[in-house]
Amino acid sequence: MKNIVNKNVLKIKPYEPGKPIEEVERELGLKNVIKLASNENPLGSSLRALSAIKKKLGTLNRYPDGNCFYLKNKLAKKLGLKPQNLIFGNGSDELIDVVIKTFVGPDEEVLTSKVSFVEYEIVSRSNNRKFRDIPLKNFKYDLRAIKMAIGKNTKAIFIANPNNPTGTYVNKKELEDFLRGLPKNIIVVLDEAYNEFVDVKDFPKGLNYINKNVILLRTFSKTYGLAGLRIGYAIARPEFIECMNRVRQPFNVNLLAQAAALEAIDDIAFLGRTRKITLDGKKYLYRELDRLGFPYVSSVANFILIDLKQDCRIVFNKLLKEGVIVRPMGTYNLKNFIRVTIGTKKENTRFINSLRRIL
Ligand SMILES: Cc1ncc(COP(=O)(O)O)c(C=O)c1O
Protein backbone atom coordinates (compact mmCIF):
# COMPACT_ATOMS: atom_id res chain seq x y z
CA MET A 1 0.00 0.00 0.00
CA LYS A 2 2.84 2.34 0.93
CA ASN A 3 3.97 2.94 -2.63
CA ILE A 4 0.51 2.86 -4.16
CA VAL A 5 -1.70 5.11 -2.03
CA ASN A 6 -0.95 8.82 -1.63
CA LYS A 7 1.14 9.06 1.54
CA ASN A 8 -1.02 11.88 2.90
CA VAL A 9 -4.08 9.64 2.69
CA LEU A 10 -2.29 6.99 4.74
CA LYS A 11 -1.84 9.62 7.48
CA ILE A 12 -5.61 10.20 7.74
CA LYS A 13 -7.46 8.68 10.67
CA PRO A 14 -10.78 7.59 9.13
CA TYR A 15 -13.83 9.65 10.13
CA GLU A 16 -15.85 7.75 12.71
CA PRO A 17 -19.51 8.63 12.29
CA GLY A 18 -22.09 8.10 15.02
CA LYS A 19 -23.33 4.51 14.91
CA PRO A 20 -26.60 4.25 12.91
CA ILE A 21 -29.70 3.15 14.85
CA GLU A 22 -30.42 0.24 12.45
CA GLU A 23 -26.91 -1.14 12.88
CA VAL A 24 -27.14 -1.20 16.67
CA GLU A 25 -30.62 -2.75 16.58
CA ARG A 26 -29.40 -5.44 14.17
CA GLU A 27 -26.16 -6.21 15.98
CA LEU A 28 -27.51 -6.21 19.52
CA GLY A 29 -31.02 -7.49 18.76
CA LEU A 30 -32.58 -4.38 20.32
CA LYS A 31 -35.65 -2.30 19.53
CA ASN A 32 -36.30 1.39 20.20
CA VAL A 33 -32.67 2.38 20.11
CA ILE A 34 -32.09 6.13 20.45
CA LYS A 35 -29.25 8.03 18.86
CA LEU A 36 -27.68 10.97 20.67
CA ALA A 37 -24.44 10.76 18.71
CA SER A 38 -24.48 13.03 15.66
CA ASN A 39 -25.97 16.34 16.81
CA GLU A 40 -29.05 15.82 14.67
CA ASN A 41 -32.47 17.34 15.20
CA PRO A 42 -34.50 15.03 17.50
CA LEU A 43 -37.81 16.49 16.26
CA GLY A 44 -37.35 15.17 12.73
CA SER A 45 -37.75 17.61 9.85
CA SER A 46 -40.10 20.48 9.09
CA LEU A 47 -43.38 19.10 7.71
CA ARG A 48 -43.38 21.90 5.16
CA ALA A 49 -40.01 20.68 3.91
CA LEU A 50 -41.26 17.11 3.70
CA SER A 51 -44.29 18.07 1.68
CA ALA A 52 -42.10 20.11 -0.70
CA ILE A 53 -40.00 16.98 -1.25
CA LYS A 54 -43.07 14.90 -2.11
CA LYS A 55 -44.08 17.44 -4.74
CA LYS A 56 -40.70 17.08 -6.45
CA LEU A 57 -40.60 13.28 -6.60
CA GLY A 58 -41.93 13.23 -10.15
CA THR A 59 -39.03 15.34 -11.44
CA LEU A 60 -36.10 13.23 -10.34
CA ASN A 61 -35.23 12.40 -13.95
CA ARG A 62 -33.99 16.01 -14.28
CA TYR A 63 -30.70 17.42 -13.05
CA PRO A 64 -31.08 19.90 -10.22
CA ASP A 65 -30.54 23.62 -10.73
CA GLY A 66 -26.76 23.83 -10.43
CA ASN A 67 -27.06 27.46 -9.34
CA CYS A 68 -29.71 26.90 -6.60
CA PHE A 69 -31.41 30.01 -8.00
CA TYR A 70 -34.58 30.17 -5.87
CA LEU A 71 -32.88 29.11 -2.68
CA LYS A 72 -30.04 31.54 -3.17
CA ASN A 73 -32.38 34.45 -3.78
CA LYS A 74 -34.62 33.63 -0.86
CA LEU A 75 -31.78 33.15 1.60
CA ALA A 76 -29.96 36.27 0.37
CA LYS A 77 -33.08 38.35 1.00
CA LYS A 78 -33.52 36.85 4.43
CA LEU A 79 -29.94 37.56 5.43
CA GLY A 80 -29.80 41.02 3.84
CA LEU A 81 -27.13 39.90 1.38
CA LYS A 82 -26.70 39.64 -2.38
CA PRO A 83 -27.23 36.24 -4.04
CA GLN A 84 -23.59 36.58 -5.10
CA ASN A 85 -22.57 36.30 -1.44
CA LEU A 86 -23.82 32.69 -1.28
CA ILE A 87 -22.75 29.26 -2.43
CA PHE A 88 -24.47 25.98 -1.53
CA GLY A 89 -22.87 22.60 -0.99
CA ASN A 90 -23.60 18.92 -0.46
CA GLY A 91 -23.55 19.59 3.27
CA SER A 92 -21.15 22.17 4.65
CA ASP A 93 -18.68 19.26 4.59
CA GLU A 94 -18.37 19.75 0.84
CA LEU A 95 -17.74 23.45 1.28
CA ILE A 96 -14.79 22.74 3.59
CA ASP A 97 -13.30 20.90 0.62
CA VAL A 98 -14.20 23.69 -1.80
CA VAL A 99 -12.65 26.36 0.46
CA ILE A 100 -9.42 24.42 0.81
CA LYS A 101 -9.14 23.72 -2.91
CA THR A 102 -9.98 27.33 -3.79
CA PHE A 103 -7.69 29.16 -1.37
CA VAL A 104 -4.94 26.86 -0.14
CA GLY A 105 -2.17 25.96 -2.58
CA PRO A 106 -0.30 22.64 -2.52
CA ASP A 107 2.57 24.04 -0.40
CA GLU A 108 0.32 26.00 1.89
CA GLU A 109 -1.12 25.18 5.25
CA VAL A 110 -4.44 24.92 7.05
CA LEU A 111 -4.34 25.90 10.71
CA THR A 112 -6.95 25.16 13.34
CA SER A 113 -7.38 23.89 16.89
CA LYS A 114 -7.00 20.39 18.26
CA VAL A 115 -10.23 18.74 19.44
CA SER A 116 -12.28 20.40 16.73
CA PHE A 117 -14.22 19.21 13.68
CA VAL A 118 -12.14 16.39 12.20
CA GLU A 119 -13.10 17.14 8.60
CA TYR A 120 -10.67 20.09 8.55
CA GLU A 121 -7.78 17.65 8.88
CA ILE A 122 -9.22 14.91 6.66
CA VAL A 123 -9.95 17.30 3.81
CA SER A 124 -6.61 19.12 4.11
CA ARG A 125 -4.60 15.90 4.03
CA SER A 126 -6.60 14.27 1.25
CA ASN A 127 -6.01 17.40 -0.85
CA ASN A 128 -2.25 17.22 -0.09
CA ARG A 129 -2.33 20.44 1.91
CA LYS A 130 -0.31 20.88 5.08
CA PHE A 131 -2.24 20.79 8.32
CA ARG A 132 -1.44 21.96 11.83
CA ASP A 133 -3.59 22.12 14.96
CA ILE A 134 -2.94 24.03 18.16
CA PRO A 135 -4.00 22.78 21.61
CA LEU A 136 -7.20 24.01 23.21
CA LYS A 137 -7.08 26.17 26.32
CA ASN A 138 -9.74 25.32 28.91
CA PHE A 139 -11.65 23.42 26.19
CA LYS A 140 -11.75 26.59 24.05
CA TYR A 141 -10.01 27.58 20.84
CA ASP A 142 -6.85 29.40 21.92
CA LEU A 143 -6.97 32.17 19.32
CA ARG A 144 -3.89 33.91 20.72
CA ALA A 145 -1.80 30.76 20.35
CA ILE A 146 -3.23 30.15 16.87
CA LYS A 147 -2.30 33.68 15.81
CA MET A 148 1.23 33.22 17.19
CA ALA A 149 1.49 29.94 15.27
CA ILE A 150 0.82 31.54 11.88
CA GLY A 151 3.73 30.77 9.59
CA LYS A 152 4.72 31.96 6.13
CA ASN A 153 2.77 29.12 4.49
CA THR A 154 -0.40 29.48 6.56
CA LYS A 155 -3.29 30.19 4.22
CA ALA A 156 -6.58 29.27 5.89
CA ILE A 157 -7.58 29.19 9.54
CA PHE A 158 -10.67 27.20 10.49
CA ILE A 159 -12.60 28.21 13.60
CA ALA A 160 -15.64 26.13 14.51
CA ASN A 161 -17.83 28.54 16.43
CA PRO A 162 -19.43 26.98 18.44
CA ASN A 163 -16.82 24.26 18.47
CA ASN A 164 -17.65 20.59 17.95
CA PRO A 165 -17.09 18.48 20.13
CA THR A 166 -16.54 20.87 23.06
CA GLY A 167 -19.61 23.13 22.66
CA THR A 168 -17.48 26.14 23.64
CA TYR A 169 -17.28 29.38 21.64
CA VAL A 170 -15.01 32.30 20.94
CA ASN A 171 -16.63 35.58 21.91
CA LYS A 172 -16.86 38.81 19.94
CA LYS A 173 -13.87 40.45 21.61
CA GLU A 174 -11.66 37.37 21.20
CA LEU A 175 -12.59 37.09 17.53
CA GLU A 176 -12.03 40.79 16.84
CA ASP A 177 -8.65 40.76 18.60
CA PHE A 178 -7.74 37.75 16.49
CA LEU A 179 -8.82 39.28 13.18
CA ARG A 180 -7.02 42.57 13.87
CA GLY A 181 -3.71 42.71 12.04
CA LEU A 182 -3.89 39.25 10.47
CA PRO A 183 -1.78 38.91 7.31
CA LYS A 184 -3.94 40.08 4.39
CA ASN A 185 -3.57 36.86 2.39
CA ILE A 186 -5.08 34.62 5.07
CA ILE A 187 -8.63 33.29 4.87
CA VAL A 188 -10.52 32.82 8.14
CA VAL A 189 -13.34 30.28 7.99
CA LEU A 190 -15.94 30.64 10.72
CA ASP A 191 -17.85 27.37 10.77
CA GLU A 192 -21.21 28.24 12.31
CA ALA A 193 -22.93 24.86 12.00
CA TYR A 194 -24.53 25.31 15.45
CA ASN A 195 -25.13 29.05 15.56
CA GLU A 196 -28.91 28.76 15.88
CA PHE A 197 -28.54 27.13 19.30
CA VAL A 198 -26.36 29.83 20.82
CA ASP A 199 -27.80 31.40 23.98
CA VAL A 200 -25.13 33.89 25.05
CA LYS A 201 -24.98 37.61 24.32
CA ASP A 202 -21.28 37.98 23.52
CA PHE A 203 -21.34 35.53 20.59
CA PRO A 204 -19.96 37.29 17.48
CA LYS A 205 -22.25 37.90 14.50
CA GLY A 206 -20.24 36.25 11.74
CA LEU A 207 -22.04 38.27 9.06
CA ASN A 208 -20.33 41.44 10.33
CA TYR A 209 -16.94 40.15 9.22
CA ILE A 210 -17.50 38.95 5.67
CA ASN A 211 -16.12 42.15 4.17
CA LYS A 212 -12.80 41.01 5.62
CA ASN A 213 -11.23 37.71 4.51
CA VAL A 214 -13.85 35.78 6.46
CA ILE A 215 -15.95 32.95 5.05
CA LEU A 216 -18.92 31.66 7.03
CA LEU A 217 -20.09 28.07 6.80
CA ARG A 218 -23.62 27.10 7.79
CA THR A 219 -25.79 24.03 7.44
CA PHE A 220 -29.34 22.77 7.13
CA SER A 221 -28.32 19.58 8.98
CA LYS A 222 -28.88 20.75 12.55
CA THR A 223 -31.74 23.14 13.45
CA TYR A 224 -33.37 22.63 10.07
CA GLY A 225 -33.42 18.85 10.55
CA LEU A 226 -32.23 17.98 7.03
CA ALA A 227 -28.96 16.13 7.75
CA GLY A 228 -29.98 13.21 5.53
CA LEU A 229 -30.43 15.42 2.48
CA ARG A 230 -26.96 17.01 2.68
CA ILE A 231 -27.18 20.74 2.19
CA GLY A 232 -25.15 23.60 3.62
CA TYR A 233 -23.95 27.00 2.47
CA ALA A 234 -21.09 29.45 2.66
CA ILE A 235 -21.30 33.24 2.88
CA ALA A 236 -18.44 35.40 1.63
CA ARG A 237 -17.45 38.31 -0.58
CA PRO A 238 -18.73 37.84 -4.18
CA GLU A 239 -15.15 37.60 -5.53
CA PHE A 240 -14.49 34.65 -3.22
CA ILE A 241 -17.78 32.97 -4.03
CA GLU A 242 -17.10 33.32 -7.74
CA CYS A 243 -13.82 31.40 -7.37
CA MET A 244 -15.42 28.76 -5.14
CA ASN A 245 -18.05 28.21 -7.83
CA ARG A 246 -15.29 27.24 -10.26
CA VAL A 247 -14.18 24.45 -7.92
CA ARG A 248 -17.44 22.83 -6.81
CA GLN A 249 -19.17 20.01 -8.65
CA PRO A 250 -21.69 21.41 -11.17
CA PHE A 251 -24.75 19.72 -9.62
CA ASN A 252 -23.55 19.45 -6.05
CA VAL A 253 -26.89 20.11 -4.33
CA ASN A 254 -29.61 17.62 -5.18
CA LEU A 255 -33.07 18.59 -6.26
CA LEU A 256 -34.89 17.35 -3.15
CA ALA A 257 -32.47 19.15 -0.83
CA GLN A 258 -33.06 22.44 -2.65
CA ALA A 259 -36.84 22.06 -2.47
CA ALA A 260 -36.77 21.13 1.21
CA ALA A 261 -34.40 23.91 2.24
CA LEU A 262 -36.54 26.48 0.41
CA GLU A 263 -39.47 25.60 2.69
CA ALA A 264 -37.48 24.87 5.85
CA ILE A 265 -36.10 28.42 5.89
CA ASP A 266 -39.60 29.77 6.40
CA ASP A 267 -40.74 27.26 8.99
CA ILE A 268 -40.10 29.57 11.92
CA ALA A 269 -42.36 27.52 14.19
CA PHE A 270 -40.26 24.38 13.65
CA LEU A 271 -37.04 26.28 14.26
CA GLY A 272 -38.50 27.77 17.44
CA ARG A 273 -39.55 24.35 18.73
CA THR A 274 -36.12 22.95 17.99
CA ARG A 275 -34.39 25.73 19.86
CA LYS A 276 -36.73 25.46 22.83
CA ILE A 277 -36.43 21.70 23.18
CA THR A 278 -32.63 22.02 22.98
CA LEU A 279 -32.31 24.76 25.59
CA ASP A 280 -34.80 23.04 27.94
CA GLY A 281 -32.99 19.73 27.44
CA LYS A 282 -29.66 21.34 28.19
CA LYS A 283 -30.98 22.67 31.53
CA TYR A 284 -32.33 19.23 32.42
CA LEU A 285 -29.09 17.44 31.50
CA TYR A 286 -26.92 19.94 33.39
CA ARG A 287 -29.08 19.47 36.50
CA GLU A 288 -29.01 15.68 36.33
CA LEU A 289 -25.28 15.53 35.57
CA ASP A 290 -24.65 17.79 38.57
CA ARG A 291 -26.68 15.38 40.68
CA LEU A 292 -24.75 12.40 39.36
CA GLY A 293 -21.48 14.21 39.93
CA PHE A 294 -20.19 14.14 36.34
CA PRO A 295 -18.42 17.31 35.24
CA TYR A 296 -19.28 18.68 31.79
CA VAL A 297 -18.15 21.50 29.54
CA SER A 298 -20.64 24.36 29.34
CA SER A 299 -22.12 24.28 25.83
CA VAL A 300 -23.76 26.79 23.50
CA ALA A 301 -24.58 24.07 20.97
CA ASN A 302 -26.99 21.10 20.88
CA PHE A 303 -24.57 18.66 22.54
CA ILE A 304 -22.62 18.34 25.77
CA LEU A 305 -19.12 17.02 26.39
CA ILE A 306 -19.21 15.00 29.61
CA ASP A 307 -16.35 13.76 31.77
CA LEU A 308 -17.32 10.30 33.04
CA LYS A 309 -14.08 9.94 35.00
CA GLN A 310 -13.62 6.46 33.56
CA ASP A 311 -12.87 4.81 30.22
CA CYS A 312 -15.48 6.15 27.83
CA ARG A 313 -15.31 3.06 25.56
CA ILE A 314 -16.58 0.87 28.38
CA VAL A 315 -19.41 3.27 29.19
CA PHE A 316 -20.18 3.67 25.48
CA ASN A 317 -20.59 -0.10 25.08
CA LYS A 318 -22.73 -0.37 28.18
CA LEU A 319 -24.95 2.45 26.95
CA LEU A 320 -25.25 0.69 23.57
CA LYS A 321 -26.63 -2.37 25.34
CA GLU A 322 -29.19 -0.05 26.94
CA GLY A 323 -30.11 1.09 23.43
CA VAL A 324 -28.55 4.55 23.79
CA ILE A 325 -25.97 5.62 21.20
CA VAL A 326 -23.60 8.41 22.27
CA ARG A 327 -20.19 9.43 20.93
CA PRO A 328 -17.03 8.22 22.71
CA MET A 329 -14.24 10.79 22.60
CA GLY A 330 -11.19 8.53 22.68
CA THR A 331 -10.18 9.58 19.16
CA TYR A 332 -9.72 13.13 20.45
CA ASN A 333 -7.50 11.89 23.29
CA LEU A 334 -10.34 12.61 25.71
CA LYS A 335 -10.39 9.04 26.95
CA ASN A 336 -12.87 9.65 29.78
CA PHE A 337 -15.32 11.79 27.82
CA ILE A 338 -18.45 11.23 25.78
CA ARG A 339 -20.34 13.72 23.67
CA VAL A 340 -24.10 13.56 23.98
CA THR A 341 -26.53 15.27 21.65
CA ILE A 342 -29.44 16.94 23.44
CA GLY A 343 -32.53 14.97 22.44
CA THR A 344 -36.23 15.10 23.21
CA LYS A 345 -37.31 15.14 26.84
CA LYS A 346 -37.97 11.41 26.66
CA GLU A 347 -34.59 10.66 25.12
CA ASN A 348 -32.71 12.81 27.63
CA THR A 349 -34.48 11.09 30.52
CA ARG A 350 -33.66 7.69 29.05
CA PHE A 351 -30.00 8.61 28.69
CA ILE A 352 -29.79 9.83 32.30
CA ASN A 353 -31.62 6.76 33.64
CA SER A 354 -29.32 4.44 31.68
CA LEU A 355 -26.27 6.30 32.93
CA ARG A 356 -27.50 6.04 36.50
CA ARG A 357 -28.13 2.30 36.06
CA ILE A 358 -24.80 1.37 34.53
CA LEU A 359 -22.50 3.55 36.64
C1 LIG B 1 -18.54 22.07 13.18
C2 LIG B 1 -19.20 21.35 12.07
N1 LIG B 1 -19.08 21.81 10.82
C3 LIG B 1 -19.65 21.19 9.78
C4 LIG B 1 -20.41 20.06 9.96
C5 LIG B 1 -20.94 19.37 8.75
O1 LIG B 1 -22.26 19.61 8.56
P1 LIG B 1 -22.99 19.14 7.23
O2 LIG B 1 -23.97 18.14 7.65
O3 LIG B 1 -23.61 20.41 6.70
O4 LIG B 1 -21.96 18.61 6.28
C6 LIG B 1 -20.57 19.53 11.22
C7 LIG B 1 -21.35 18.30 11.40
O5 LIG B 1 -21.42 17.68 12.40
C8 LIG B 1 -19.95 20.18 12.31
O6 LIG B 1 -20.05 19.69 13.55
Ligand as a Chemical Component Dictionary entry (heavy atoms), coordinates in Angstrom:
data_LIG
# 
_chem_comp.id                   LIG 
_chem_comp.type                 NON-POLYMER 
_chem_comp.pdbx_formal_charge   0 
_chem_comp.three_letter_code    LIG 
# 
loop_
_chem_comp_atom.comp_id 
_chem_comp_atom.atom_id 
_chem_comp_atom.alt_atom_id 
_chem_comp_atom.type_symbol 
_chem_comp_atom.charge 
_chem_comp_atom.model_Cartn_x 
_chem_comp_atom.model_Cartn_y 
_chem_comp_atom.model_Cartn_z 
_chem_comp_atom.pdbx_ordinal 
LIG C1 C1 C 0 -18.538 22.075 13.177 1  
LIG C2 C2 C 0 -19.201 21.349 12.068 2  
LIG N1 N1 N 0 -19.081 21.806 10.824 3  
LIG C3 C3 C 0 -19.649 21.195 9.780  4  
LIG C4 C4 C 0 -20.406 20.058 9.961  5  
LIG C5 C5 C 0 -20.942 19.374 8.748  6  
LIG O1 O1 O 0 -22.257 19.614 8.557  7  
LIG P1 P1 P 0 -22.990 19.144 7.227  8  
LIG O2 O2 O 0 -23.975 18.140 7.646  9  
LIG O3 O3 O 0 -23.610 20.410 6.701  10 
LIG O4 O4 O 0 -21.965 18.607 6.280  11 
LIG C6 C6 C 0 -20.572 19.529 11.220 12 
LIG C7 C7 C 0 -21.354 18.305 11.397 13 
LIG O5 O5 O 0 -21.425 17.680 12.399 14 
LIG C8 C8 C 0 -19.954 20.181 12.309 15 
LIG O6 O6 O 0 -20.051 19.689 13.547 16 
# 
loop_
_chem_comp_bond.comp_id 
_chem_comp_bond.atom_id_1 
_chem_comp_bond.atom_id_2 
_chem_comp_bond.value_order 
_chem_comp_bond.pdbx_ordinal 
LIG C1 C2 SING 1  
LIG C2 N1 SING 2  
LIG C2 C8 DOUB 3  
LIG N1 C3 DOUB 4  
LIG C3 C4 SING 5  
LIG C4 C5 SING 6  
LIG C4 C6 DOUB 7  
LIG C5 O1 SING 8  
LIG O1 P1 SING 9  
LIG P1 O2 DOUB 10 
LIG P1 O3 SING 11 
LIG P1 O4 SING 12 
LIG C6 C7 SING 13 
LIG C6 C8 SING 14 
LIG C7 O5 DOUB 15 
LIG C8 O6 SING 16 
# 
